[in-house]
């Protein structure tokens, strides 16, 4: 799921990656809200609340929401820099490295959530999750040429409306069936991603209520499992020499 990129990917690979990471993102976003009352991935809502506090003259609270947004942006920035360095070195597993880094950081965040007192736990959790959501979203955006987003719903909901409208128009004018196939593929991708995010949200709150920090460790394990095939491909090629270079081949079917 994290080896082929761009046009070398197909709809099945994109759906598997989108559903898995959206499930994790939905769980973390909802669990974070349940635990500390803030969303880590909903930048639209956070910017709206930021604007509301500034308009009411509550600058201190406004700055807090600005910090959440900035942390999300920094996560995406760090992920992009890591990917850019890896791509310049033709590292086939660089996207897997990014997701593995998210898993490691999420494990550290789980330890902080487990060990820190309540007064310190909240800010660490919300800013940590915001950073990780920015990192994850940058990975899937880059690897899929922006076909996949996993940490927020607004864009995908818009895409679903566009695709449904396109299908209605296609049926109205009785267009050829092959014309509708790419639209149906996009609709399946976005609908599956939204459903996965929703199911992840439900499961995240239930799991956090039952296991607390165990949810973060479980999500980290899922992320590492997603990254493992790409890491094995990278490690199997060694390091530093020509064998470590990536040769992306669209004909290769990714497992």
C-alpha positions in Angstrom: 0.0 0.0 0.0 3.0 2.4 0.6 5.3 1.4 -2.3 3.6 2.3 -5.6 2.8 6.0 -6.0 0.9 8.3 -8.4 -0.4 6.8 -11.6 1.2 3.4 -10.8 -1.4 2.9 -8.1 -4.9 1.4 -8.8 -8.2 1.9 -7.1 -7.9 -1.2 -5.0 -4.6 -0.1 -3.4 -6.0 3.4 -2.8 -9.1 2.0 -1.1 -7.1 -0.3 1.1 -4.8 2.5 2.2 -7.6 5.1 2.6 -9.8 2.8 4.6 -7.1 1.6 7.0 -5.6 5.1 7.7 -9.1 6.7 7.8 -10.1 4.1 10.4 -7.0 5.1 12.5 -7.5 8.8 12.0 -11.2 8.6 12.9 -10.4 6.7 16.1 -7.7 9.1 17.2 -9.7 12.2 16.3 -12.8 11.1 18.2 -10.9 9.6 21.2 -8.9 12.9 21.5 -12.2 14.8 21.6 -13.6 12.5 24.2 -10.4 12.7 26.3 -9.6 16.4 26.2 -12.5 18.1 24.3 -10.5 19.2 21.2 -10.4 17.8 17.7 -6.9 17.0 16.4 -7.7 16.8 12.7 -10.7 19.1 12.1 -8.8 22.2 11.0 -12.0 23.7 9.5 -13.7 23.7 12.9 -10.5 24.8 14.7 -10.1 27.8 12.4 -13.7 28.7 12.8 -13.4 28.6 16.6 -10.2 30.6 16.3 -12.0 33.3 14.4 -14.9 33.3 16.9 -12.6 33.8 19.9 -10.6 36.6 18.1 -13.9 38.3 17.2 -15.0 38.2 20.8 -11.7 39.5 22.0 -10.6 36.3 23.7 -7.1 36.3 22.1 -5.6 33.8 24.5 -8.1 31.1 23.6 -7.7 32.1 20.0 -4.0 31.6 20.1 -4.5 28.1 21.5 -6.6 27.1 18.5 -4.0 28.8 16.2 -1.4 26.6 17.8 -3.4 23.5 17.1 -3.7 24.5 13.4 0.0 25.4 13.3 1.0 22.0 14.8 -1.1 20.2 12.1 0.8 22.2 9.4 4.1 21.4 11.0 3.3 17.7 10.9 2.5 18.0 7.2 5.7 20.0 6.6 7.9 17.5 8.4 6.3 14.6 6.4 6.8 16.4 3.1 10.5 17.1 3.9 11.1 13.5 4.8 9.4 12.3 1.7 11.2 14.8 -0.5 14.6 13.6 0.8 13.6 10.0 0.3 12.4 10.6 -3.3 15.6 12.4 -4.2 17.5 9.3 -3.1 15.0 7.1 -4.9 14.0 5.2 -1.7 11.0 3.0 -2.5 10.0 2.7 1.1 10.1 6.4 2.1 6.3 6.6 2.5 6.5 3.5 4.8 9.2 5.2 6.8 6.9 8.2 7.3 4.0 6.0 8.5 6.4 4.0 10.7 7.6 7.3 12.2 4.0 8.1 13.0 3.6 4.8 14.7 6.7 5.4 16.8 5.6 8.9 17.8 2.1 7.6 18.6 3.6 5.0 20.9 5.5 7.8 22.7 2.2 9.7 22.9 0.5 6.7 24.4 3.3 6.5 27.1 2.8 10.2 27.8 -1.0 9.7 28.1 -0.4 6.8 30.5 2.2 8.5 32.7 1.6 12.2 32.8 -0.8 13.8 35.3 -4.2 15.1 33.9 -3.1 18.8 33.8 -0.2 18.0 31.5 -1.7 15.1 29.6 -4.4 17.2 27.8 -2.1 19.6 25.9 0.4 16.9 25.0 -2.3 14.7 23.7 -4.1 17.3 21.5 -0.9 18.8 20.1 0.7 15.4 19.6 -2.3 14.1 17.7 -2.6 17.2 15.6 1.0 16.8 14.5 0.5 13.1 13.7 -2.7 13.8 11.7 -0.9 16.4 9.6 2.0 14.0 9.0 -0.4 11.2 8.0 -2.5 13.3 5.7 0.6 14.6 3.9 1.8 11.0 3.3 -1.4 9.8 1.7 -1.9 13.1 -0.3 1.6 12.8 -1.8 1.5 9.0 -2.6 -1.9 9.2 -4.2 -1.5 12.5 -6.1 -4.2 14.0 -3.8 -6.8 11.3 -4.6 -6.8 10.1 -1.0 -7.3 12.1 2.2 -7.8 10.3 5.5 -7.9 12.8 8.4 -10.9 15.0 7.5 -14.2 14.6 5.7 -15.2 18.0 4.1 -13.3 17.5 0.9 -14.5 13.9 0.5 -18.1 14.8 1.2 -17.8 17.4 -1.5 -16.3 14.9 -3.9 -19.1 12.4 -3.2 -21.7 15.1 -4.1 -19.8 15.9 -7.3 -19.6 12.3 -8.3 -23.2 11.6 -7.6 -24.2 14.7 -9.6 -22.0 13.5 -12.5 -23.6 10.0 -12.4 -27.1 11.6 -12.4 -26.1 13.7 -15.4 -24.7 10.7 -17.1 -27.9 8.7 -16.6 -30.0 11.7 -17.7 -28.2 12.0 -21.0 -27.8 8.2 -21.4 -24.0 8.3 -21.7 -21.9 5.2 -22.6 -21.3 2.9 -19.6 -17.5 3.1 -19.8 -17.8 6.9 -19.2 -19.3 6.3 -15.8 -16.7 3.8 -14.6 -14.0 6.2 -13.4 -16.6 8.2 -11.6 -17.9 5.1 -9.9 -14.4 4.2 -8.8 -13.9 7.6 -7.2 -17.3 7.3 -5.5 -16.3 3.9 -4.1 -13.0 5.3 -2.8 -14.5 8.4 -1.1 -17.6 6.7 0.3 -15.4 3.9 1.7 -13.0 6.5 3.3 -15.9 8.4 4.9 -17.5 5.2 6.3 -14.1 4.0 7.6 -13.5 7.4 9.4 -17.0 7.2 11.0 -16.5 3.6 12.1 -13.1 4.5 13.4 -14.6 7.3 15.4 -17.1 5.1 17.0 -14.6 2.4 17.8 -12.1 5.0 19.0 -14.3 6.4 21.7 -15.5 2.9 22.8 -11.9 1.7 22.9 -10.6 4.7 24.8 -13.3 4.4 27.4 -12.4 0.7 27.8 -8.7 0.7 27.5 -7.5 4.3 27.8 -4.0 4.7 26.4 -4.2 1.2 25.0 -6.1 2.7 22.0 -3.0 4.7 21.1 -0.8 1.6 21.3 -3.2 -0.4 19.2 -3.4 2.3 16.6 0.4 2.5 16.5 0.5 -1.3 15.9 -1.9 -0.9 13.0 0.2 1.8 11.4 3.4 -0.2 11.8 1.7 -3.2 10.2 0.7 -1.0 7.2 4.3 0.3 7.0 6.0 -3.1 7.4 5.9 -4.3 3.7 7.4 -1.1 2.5 10.1 -1.2 5.3 10.9 -4.8 4.4 11.3 -3.8 0.7 13.6 -1.0 1.8 15.7 -3.1 4.2 15.8 -5.9 1.7 17.6 -3.7 -0.8 20.3 -2.8 1.7 21.4 0.8 2.3 23.6 3.2 0.4 24.3 1.2 -2.8 22.6 0.9 -6.1 20.4 -1.9 -4.8 18.8 0.5 -2.4 17.5 2.6 -5.2 13.8 2.5 -6.1 12.6 1.5 -9.6 8.9 2.2 -9.6 7.3 -0.1 -12.1 3.6 0.4 -12.8 3.4 -3.3 -14.0 4.2 -4.5 -10.5 1.1 -5.5 -8.6 1.7 -4.5 -5.0 0.7 -7.1 -2.4 
